[in-house]
């Protein structure tokens, strides 16, 4: 048995040992050799006030944990410190030193440090797998990590699998695959082998859908002669793809600017082994004098999605006039002027006057940008319509709403009966029909040669003088015949009584003389007619 003082000393020493925790590692981490991409644990236990880990002699921080794929779990077992470090055997972690560090400050600073090395064996996976749709080629980069025990220059072998089925073992880093252009997607796996080591499979999902682009090259707007009401448009489209076409169609739609409406057209499949082609697409039902947006889309018929689209603005009123300006000038005359677009290339306008009662029509051709005075021979209200003329052909549609004009004729002169078939800038014709008027797009406008105004005035004067002279001759002939007839009747009546009357002497019968000349210029029965200069604009036959 212990004596009293010995017992007391033993108890005090035991209390000191329990109170003061010396920095001692009882379970040290050890060196580990493992294959690539495996999980490795490093354990550490001991006594002291604090335990922490060091990697490559640097205290483990959160950023290092993320960089090297490290996790740490701390425990406390029977009052001792305990910790477990878990690390993935990545190529970046090959050969690193991992150490456990425990320290204590009481009664004086103490520390203990112990660690091991992580050695990795094997080969890493291939990198950066690429698929070329145009070339149908699969390519990749070789592994970046080979363990130290692999001889330098040793070539790896690549086992390529498509959808889990091995297709080849090669040493090259590219491979042409006989994949159908209609195959939209597939999975690739590549396993690298070198010496006795084999990497894990590198997976890659291939999107074999082509990239399609469509562009509208040009379009042609054509008036439908059959319906005489609508246009149709032919759009020439250029389609490109980075793969051969498969299950591709184009479809069109028309959007009206004036109305909130869309019209869709049937899809047209594209059957070609080429990667680019021209396709003509037709859309009909375009009304004149409206603006449309034509949209052409490339559709993947398998997925029913739009791959690409293009659009163009179409104005269905080319070569049209904007307005016709009318101004009555009195006595059956009206001033007519057609208004055109700024960029218009038309030759002129074709104006039709339709009498609202008789339905007779008078038509006139007016040259571009001219204001023309037109005379009509009949009173009444006229409906006026105007059509553009281009390349000497009447455009068969009009964007001008019909207008009405009322004309009143107070007097008629001999000049009103005369019309010139050739004027400066205008020709005309009368259309005698009560049926609806249809303007054919193939009507040819005959432009007669222009006559100078002085020559036109001289021609009118000659016609008037000729008419006046003819009338004088007819009147003189009628007067002579009338006088001769009267004298003859008078002679027959008085010849007998005068010869038998005794109150008269010898009567000698004189030879009757007729006047040699009749002076009409002093005879009030005649009216002096002077030539009247005027410009007749048309020839009217009613």
Legacy VTK file of the C-alpha trace (Angstrom):
# vtk DataFile Version 3.0
C-alpha trace
ASCII
DATASET POLYDATA
POINTS 542 float
0.000 0.000 0.000
0.983 3.510 -0.617
1.688 5.748 2.209
-0.354 8.913 2.600
2.095 11.321 0.998
2.821 9.008 -1.874
-0.877 8.599 -2.491
-1.430 12.327 -2.484
1.433 12.910 -5.015
0.097 10.208 -7.325
-3.366 11.752 -7.419
-2.013 15.241 -8.089
0.131 13.944 -10.971
-2.875 12.157 -12.451
-4.933 15.361 -12.316
-2.200 17.300 -14.128
-2.018 14.686 -16.875
-5.772 14.792 -17.355
-5.930 18.615 -17.352
-3.050 19.261 -19.795
-3.609 17.829 -23.356
-0.297 17.291 -25.077
-0.219 17.618 -28.939
0.165 14.019 -30.000
-0.957 12.224 -33.220
-2.036 8.727 -32.430
-3.321 7.763 -35.967
-1.290 9.200 -38.831
-2.295 9.429 -42.536
-0.257 7.126 -44.752
0.847 7.196 -48.409
-1.599 5.753 -50.930
-1.180 4.485 -54.507
-4.402 4.212 -56.484
-5.798 4.268 -59.988
-7.154 7.323 -61.674
-10.559 8.665 -60.659
-10.875 6.530 -57.521
-11.795 7.872 -54.072
-9.059 7.887 -51.365
-9.407 8.534 -47.608
-6.750 9.927 -45.264
-7.478 9.555 -41.495
-5.916 11.366 -38.530
-6.463 11.071 -34.733
-4.697 12.523 -31.723
-4.808 14.763 -28.649
-4.411 18.480 -28.525
-6.410 21.644 -28.833
-6.873 21.808 -32.641
-6.445 19.611 -35.754
-6.124 20.812 -39.323
-4.868 19.496 -42.700
-2.097 20.628 -44.953
-1.851 19.961 -48.741
1.528 20.484 -50.263
2.502 22.128 -46.922
-0.271 24.727 -47.288
-3.152 24.880 -44.838
-6.248 23.457 -46.544
-8.655 26.217 -47.556
-12.063 26.172 -49.222
-10.613 27.145 -52.605
-8.107 24.263 -52.454
-10.919 21.882 -51.545
-12.829 22.904 -54.654
-9.781 22.794 -56.910
-8.667 19.288 -55.833
-12.075 17.800 -55.053
-11.408 17.369 -51.318
-13.869 17.023 -48.449
-13.074 16.923 -44.688
-15.171 15.384 -41.883
-14.222 16.062 -38.205
-15.090 13.792 -35.238
-14.410 13.728 -31.469
-13.768 10.291 -30.011
-13.356 9.935 -26.184
-12.136 13.502 -25.878
-9.562 13.109 -28.674
-9.422 14.862 -32.053
-10.344 12.848 -35.164
-10.676 13.856 -38.850
-11.177 12.139 -42.227
-9.967 13.715 -45.535
-11.527 12.348 -48.743
-9.932 13.115 -52.101
-10.563 12.045 -55.707
-7.632 10.644 -57.633
-7.623 13.252 -60.371
-4.582 13.863 -62.548
-4.048 17.172 -60.741
-3.711 15.329 -57.409
-0.986 12.942 -58.485
2.057 13.066 -56.184
0.712 15.602 -53.684
1.586 15.424 -49.966
-1.279 15.361 -47.473
-0.403 15.967 -43.787
-2.294 16.105 -40.459
-1.290 18.886 -38.052
-2.257 18.976 -34.316
-1.130 21.662 -31.876
-1.618 22.700 -28.225
-0.846 25.911 -26.270
-0.949 24.709 -22.621
1.225 24.532 -20.631
3.401 25.551 -23.576
3.044 25.490 -27.343
3.258 21.978 -28.728
2.556 20.532 -32.202
2.678 17.252 -34.064
2.698 16.770 -37.863
2.374 13.586 -39.924
1.336 12.817 -43.524
1.604 10.746 -46.696
1.743 10.987 -50.503
-0.988 10.263 -53.044
0.301 8.400 -56.127
-2.015 7.857 -59.110
-1.666 5.185 -61.783
-3.409 4.862 -65.162
-4.432 7.061 -68.093
-6.953 9.880 -68.315
-9.888 10.090 -70.715
-9.873 11.742 -74.125
-10.937 15.367 -74.258
-12.955 17.780 -76.417
-14.964 15.374 -78.555
-16.322 17.122 -81.683
-18.804 16.094 -84.390
-18.758 17.638 -87.867
-22.162 17.351 -89.533
-20.812 18.492 -92.876
-17.914 15.992 -92.884
-19.673 13.286 -90.830
-16.462 13.079 -88.804
-15.892 12.458 -85.097
-12.688 13.862 -83.567
-11.135 14.261 -80.105
-7.982 15.216 -78.238
-5.725 12.512 -76.692
-5.414 11.999 -72.901
-3.427 14.543 -70.968
-2.370 12.231 -68.101
-0.235 9.125 -68.220
1.153 7.610 -65.016
4.889 7.456 -64.518
5.043 3.709 -65.092
3.797 3.986 -68.691
6.720 4.045 -71.134
7.222 7.328 -72.911
5.815 7.333 -76.460
3.405 4.477 -75.880
0.371 4.964 -78.178
-3.065 4.633 -76.648
-5.836 2.649 -78.322
-9.287 4.181 -78.554
-12.369 1.993 -78.440
-15.253 3.961 -80.027
-18.810 2.977 -79.166
-21.984 4.334 -80.840
-25.116 3.991 -78.737
-23.252 1.436 -76.591
-22.045 -0.700 -79.503
-18.322 -0.853 -80.274
-17.630 0.148 -83.872
-13.823 0.278 -83.960
-10.484 0.322 -82.108
-8.091 2.873 -83.544
-4.989 4.825 -82.619
-5.997 7.939 -84.604
-7.905 10.775 -82.995
-10.554 11.137 -85.730
-13.077 8.814 -87.305
-15.526 9.060 -90.221
-18.904 7.601 -89.334
-21.484 6.348 -91.796
-24.375 8.104 -90.086
-27.578 8.708 -92.028
-28.361 12.385 -92.567
-31.821 11.646 -91.197
-30.352 10.484 -87.861
-30.946 13.443 -85.612
-28.916 12.398 -82.533
-26.775 9.564 -81.125
-24.410 8.857 -78.212
-20.651 8.364 -78.443
-18.379 6.685 -75.863
-14.571 6.530 -76.136
-12.462 4.321 -73.844
-8.663 4.761 -73.824
-6.355 1.793 -73.242
-2.582 1.876 -72.785
-0.479 -0.978 -71.357
-2.532 -2.559 -68.592
-4.481 0.611 -67.861
-7.905 1.552 -69.155
-9.608 4.883 -68.720
-13.206 5.409 -67.864
-15.513 6.027 -70.841
-15.779 9.559 -72.130
-19.432 10.159 -73.048
-20.630 12.590 -75.706
-24.134 13.207 -77.062
-24.131 14.167 -80.756
-26.732 16.548 -82.149
-26.974 15.620 -85.816
-29.639 18.154 -86.670
-28.542 20.342 -89.543
-28.416 24.099 -89.504
-30.595 25.494 -92.280
-30.621 28.994 -93.708
-33.092 30.391 -96.224
-32.991 33.697 -98.064
-35.378 35.202 -100.607
-33.312 35.995 -103.697
-36.025 37.845 -105.628
-39.702 37.726 -106.434
-41.950 38.263 -109.452
-45.431 39.736 -109.068
-47.842 38.517 -111.754
-51.428 39.581 -112.365
-53.821 36.668 -112.745
-55.448 37.215 -116.140
-57.959 34.429 -115.480
-59.493 35.939 -112.381
-58.752 39.533 -113.414
-58.767 40.386 -109.751
-55.738 38.983 -107.914
-51.965 38.776 -108.160
-49.761 35.820 -107.421
-46.109 36.077 -106.452
-43.264 33.748 -107.390
-40.488 33.811 -104.779
-37.076 32.405 -105.637
-35.451 31.089 -102.437
-31.911 29.929 -101.720
-31.562 27.249 -99.026
-28.277 26.165 -97.421
-27.442 23.515 -94.843
-24.360 22.059 -93.192
-25.661 18.566 -93.938
-27.609 16.847 -96.673
-31.286 17.726 -96.635
-33.554 15.303 -94.814
-37.225 15.719 -93.917
-37.141 19.410 -94.762
-39.925 21.511 -96.271
-40.569 25.178 -96.909
-43.847 26.892 -96.147
-45.062 30.418 -96.768
-47.528 32.873 -95.347
-48.797 36.315 -96.336
-49.454 39.102 -93.846
-51.532 42.074 -94.978
-50.537 45.556 -93.843
-54.024 46.965 -94.309
-55.798 44.138 -92.488
-54.912 42.127 -89.401
-54.955 38.862 -91.291
-52.586 36.078 -92.286
-52.875 33.464 -95.002
-50.888 30.228 -94.826
-49.895 28.112 -97.798
-49.169 24.401 -98.167
-45.650 23.143 -97.358
-43.434 21.996 -100.178
-40.993 19.176 -99.437
-37.387 19.531 -100.556
-36.019 16.348 -102.093
-32.321 16.659 -102.845
-29.006 15.202 -101.691
-27.335 18.566 -102.011
-26.474 20.939 -99.193
-27.805 23.965 -101.072
-30.520 24.495 -103.633
-32.875 27.043 -105.211
-36.602 26.574 -104.677
-39.451 28.461 -106.374
-42.472 29.023 -104.130
-45.781 30.502 -105.332
-48.353 32.352 -103.221
-51.590 33.623 -104.733
-54.601 35.686 -103.718
-52.866 39.075 -103.408
-55.310 41.903 -103.989
-54.236 44.929 -106.053
-53.272 48.165 -104.345
-52.249 46.535 -101.050
-48.976 45.904 -99.228
-48.019 42.477 -97.911
-45.204 40.802 -95.999
-44.302 37.440 -97.492
-42.633 35.039 -95.017
-40.826 31.868 -96.147
-39.804 29.302 -93.495
-37.708 26.118 -93.448
-39.441 23.452 -91.363
-38.055 20.241 -89.893
-40.958 17.915 -90.620
-39.779 15.289 -88.111
-39.735 17.703 -85.197
-42.295 20.108 -86.676
-40.158 23.112 -85.801
-39.074 26.135 -87.820
-35.348 26.016 -88.537
-34.999 29.396 -90.264
-37.080 32.003 -92.119
-36.850 35.116 -94.274
-39.353 37.774 -95.346
-39.859 40.466 -97.967
-42.310 43.354 -98.392
-44.482 43.217 -101.512
-46.588 46.073 -102.866
-49.263 44.742 -105.205
-49.764 48.023 -107.066
-46.765 48.416 -109.359
-47.131 50.845 -112.246
-50.272 52.326 -110.754
-51.509 55.882 -110.441
-52.387 57.419 -107.104
-55.193 59.792 -108.073
-56.982 61.556 -110.917
-57.703 65.273 -110.451
-60.809 66.686 -112.198
-61.803 70.333 -112.619
-64.842 71.467 -114.635
-64.097 74.385 -116.959
-67.643 75.053 -118.255
-69.513 74.315 -121.496
-68.822 70.582 -121.376
-65.107 70.883 -120.699
-63.208 69.278 -117.844
-59.536 69.462 -116.911
-57.968 66.057 -116.208
-54.618 65.332 -114.551
-53.303 61.988 -113.311
-51.124 61.844 -110.188
-48.326 59.255 -110.085
-45.902 57.892 -107.521
-42.525 59.627 -107.312
-40.645 56.633 -108.701
-43.274 55.762 -111.290
-42.114 54.700 -114.755
-45.513 54.678 -116.464
-46.076 56.290 -119.867
-49.325 57.986 -118.933
-52.878 57.227 -117.907
-55.992 55.938 -119.643
-59.112 57.829 -118.473
-62.667 56.616 -119.146
-65.763 58.851 -118.900
-68.984 56.817 -118.561
-72.322 58.604 -118.919
-74.450 57.520 -115.962
-77.664 57.471 -118.041
-76.747 56.337 -121.547
-73.788 54.250 -120.297
-71.798 55.387 -123.301
-68.088 55.709 -122.721
-65.442 58.088 -123.951
-61.811 57.168 -123.327
-58.706 59.313 -123.445
-54.972 58.701 -123.306
-53.124 61.397 -121.361
-49.355 61.621 -121.442
-47.327 61.480 -118.268
-47.601 64.463 -115.924
-49.814 66.518 -118.254
-53.004 68.372 -117.405
-55.408 68.093 -120.348
-58.663 69.883 -121.183
-61.300 67.468 -122.467
-64.656 68.384 -124.075
-67.598 65.997 -124.018
-70.586 66.452 -126.396
-73.417 65.482 -124.030
-74.762 67.004 -120.835
-75.007 64.870 -117.733
-73.095 63.151 -114.976
-70.060 61.049 -115.861
-68.253 58.400 -113.826
-64.503 58.753 -114.279
-62.051 55.869 -113.908
-58.318 55.948 -114.597
-55.773 53.240 -115.450
-52.011 53.467 -115.777
-50.299 52.791 -119.095
-46.873 51.204 -119.226
-44.960 50.023 -122.274
-47.939 51.169 -124.354
-50.202 48.668 -122.568
-53.093 49.481 -120.281
-52.539 48.153 -116.755
-55.613 46.018 -115.977
-56.144 47.294 -112.439
-56.630 50.676 -110.876
-55.920 51.939 -107.391
-58.015 55.085 -107.953
-61.601 55.068 -106.743
-64.098 56.101 -109.479
-65.148 59.752 -109.372
-68.174 61.617 -110.714
-68.267 64.899 -112.599
-71.324 66.837 -113.878
-71.043 68.654 -117.225
-73.379 71.253 -118.753
-73.190 72.336 -122.420
-74.859 75.674 -123.231
-74.158 76.132 -126.959
-72.817 74.242 -129.923
-70.794 75.708 -132.709
-69.586 74.298 -135.954
-66.252 73.793 -134.271
-67.831 71.352 -131.792
-68.527 69.024 -134.724
-64.884 69.002 -135.683
-62.402 66.829 -133.860
-58.759 66.283 -134.393
-57.519 62.748 -134.681
-54.040 63.871 -133.818
-53.341 66.211 -130.903
-50.412 67.112 -128.736
-50.270 64.536 -125.955
-53.795 62.983 -126.177
-55.748 60.544 -128.305
-59.279 59.358 -127.692
-62.008 57.006 -128.726
-65.680 56.496 -127.968
-66.846 53.160 -126.638
-70.552 52.633 -127.327
-71.622 49.919 -124.940
-73.832 49.532 -121.935
-72.001 46.486 -120.655
-69.486 46.516 -117.848
-66.148 47.804 -119.065
-63.179 45.435 -118.898
-59.713 46.674 -119.665
-57.500 44.003 -121.136
-53.856 44.001 -120.210
-52.961 43.456 -123.854
-54.712 46.505 -125.335
-52.203 48.396 -127.469
-52.327 52.168 -127.350
-51.599 53.723 -130.753
-49.840 57.017 -130.352
-50.335 59.162 -133.423
-47.564 61.613 -134.370
-47.728 64.938 -132.626
-48.751 67.961 -134.724
-47.392 71.432 -133.962
-49.975 73.877 -132.629
-49.461 76.336 -135.544
-50.086 73.598 -138.094
-53.179 72.489 -136.170
-54.567 76.077 -136.219
-53.876 76.396 -139.959
-55.661 73.119 -140.657
-58.697 74.292 -138.710
-58.778 77.592 -140.641
-58.618 75.797 -144.004
-61.478 73.504 -143.025
-63.603 76.443 -141.838
-62.974 78.495 -145.018
-63.767 75.508 -147.204
-67.014 74.929 -145.326
-67.938 78.620 -145.565
-67.251 78.734 -149.340
-69.292 75.623 -149.951
-72.255 77.042 -148.073
-72.091 80.291 -150.105
-72.102 78.392 -153.400
-75.109 76.332 -152.331
-77.026 79.450 -151.221
-76.233 81.340 -154.442
-77.402 78.388 -156.518
-80.653 78.180 -154.568
-81.312 81.943 -155.017
-80.698 81.823 -158.774
-83.004 78.847 -159.169
-85.715 80.543 -157.079
-85.558 83.848 -159.052
-85.654 82.052 -162.385
-88.636 80.032 -161.332
-90.545 83.123 -160.143
-89.900 85.027 -163.407
-91.064 82.125 -165.454
-94.347 81.886 -163.554
-94.877 85.659 -163.869
-94.320 85.656 -167.635
-96.811 82.900 -168.154
-99.426 84.751 -166.125
-99.235 88.210 -167.825
-98.206 87.428 -171.376
-101.699 87.046 -172.901
-103.569 90.061 -171.385
-100.917 92.632 -172.193
-100.743 91.715 -175.856
-104.529 91.940 -176.351
-105.172 95.187 -174.408
-105.950 98.146 -176.785
-104.870 100.622 -174.165
-101.306 99.712 -174.812
-99.408 100.570 -177.873
-97.127 98.270 -179.654
-95.423 96.174 -177.229
-92.091 94.803 -178.163
-91.112 91.720 -176.262
-87.706 92.178 -174.739
-85.237 89.407 -174.153
-85.307 88.544 -170.473
-81.952 89.085 -168.750
-80.871 87.298 -165.646
-78.667 88.983 -163.142
-75.082 88.205 -163.783
-73.954 88.327 -160.128
-75.516 88.266 -156.739
-73.716 90.381 -154.139
-74.070 88.430 -151.009
-71.745 90.611 -149.016
-74.347 93.378 -148.843
-77.355 91.135 -148.625
-78.747 91.127 -145.074
-80.094 87.643 -145.630
-76.560 86.325 -145.273
-74.640 86.144 -142.083
-70.964 86.815 -141.996
-69.105 83.753 -140.598
-65.580 84.249 -139.370
-63.060 81.433 -138.838
-62.826 80.429 -135.168
-59.592 79.021 -133.838
-59.916 76.335 -131.261
-58.230 73.031 -130.377
-60.451 70.012 -130.685
-59.223 67.329 -128.317
-61.034 64.263 -129.503
-63.296 62.726 -132.084
-66.731 61.844 -130.700
-69.245 59.670 -132.499
-72.590 59.419 -130.731
LINES 1 543
542 0 1 2 3 4 5 6 7 8 9 10 11 12 13 14 15 16 17 18 19 20 21 22 23 24 25 26 27 28 29 30 31 32 33 34 35 36 37 38 39 40 41 42 43 44 45 46 47 48 49 50 51 52 53 54 55 56 57 58 59 60 61 62 63 64 65 66 67 68 69 70 71 72 73 74 75 76 77 78 79 80 81 82 83 84 85 86 87 88 89 90 91 92 93 94 95 96 97 98 99 100 101 102 103 104 105 106 107 108 109 110 111 112 113 114 115 116 117 118 119 120 121 122 123 124 125 126 127 128 129 130 131 132 133 134 135 136 137 138 139 140 141 142 143 144 145 146 147 148 149 150 151 152 153 154 155 156 157 158 159 160 161 162 163 164 165 166 167 168 169 170 171 172 173 174 175 176 177 178 179 180 181 182 183 184 185 186 187 188 189 190 191 192 193 194 195 196 197 198 199 200 201 202 203 204 205 206 207 208 209 210 211 212 213 214 215 216 217 218 219 220 221 222 223 224 225 226 227 228 229 230 231 232 233 234 235 236 237 238 239 240 241 242 243 244 245 246 247 248 249 250 251 252 253 254 255 256 257 258 259 260 261 262 263 264 265 266 267 268 269 270 271 272 273 274 275 276 277 278 279 280 281 282 283 284 285 286 287 288 289 290 291 292 293 294 295 296 297 298 299 300 301 302 303 304 305 306 307 308 309 310 311 312 313 314 315 316 317 318 319 320 321 322 323 324 325 326 327 328 329 330 331 332 333 334 335 336 337 338 339 340 341 342 343 344 345 346 347 348 349 350 351 352 353 354 355 356 357 358 359 360 361 362 363 364 365 366 367 368 369 370 371 372 373 374 375 376 377 378 379 380 381 382 383 384 385 386 387 388 389 390 391 392 393 394 395 396 397 398 399 400 401 402 403 404 405 406 407 408 409 410 411 412 413 414 415 416 417 418 419 420 421 422 423 424 425 426 427 428 429 430 431 432 433 434 435 436 437 438 439 440 441 442 443 444 445 446 447 448 449 450 451 452 453 454 455 456 457 458 459 460 461 462 463 464 465 466 467 468 469 470 471 472 473 474 475 476 477 478 479 480 481 482 483 484 485 486 487 488 489 490 491 492 493 494 495 496 497 498 499 500 501 502 503 504 505 506 507 508 509 510 511 512 513 514 515 516 517 518 519 520 521 522 523 524 525 526 527 528 529 530 531 532 533 534 535 536 537 538 539 540 541
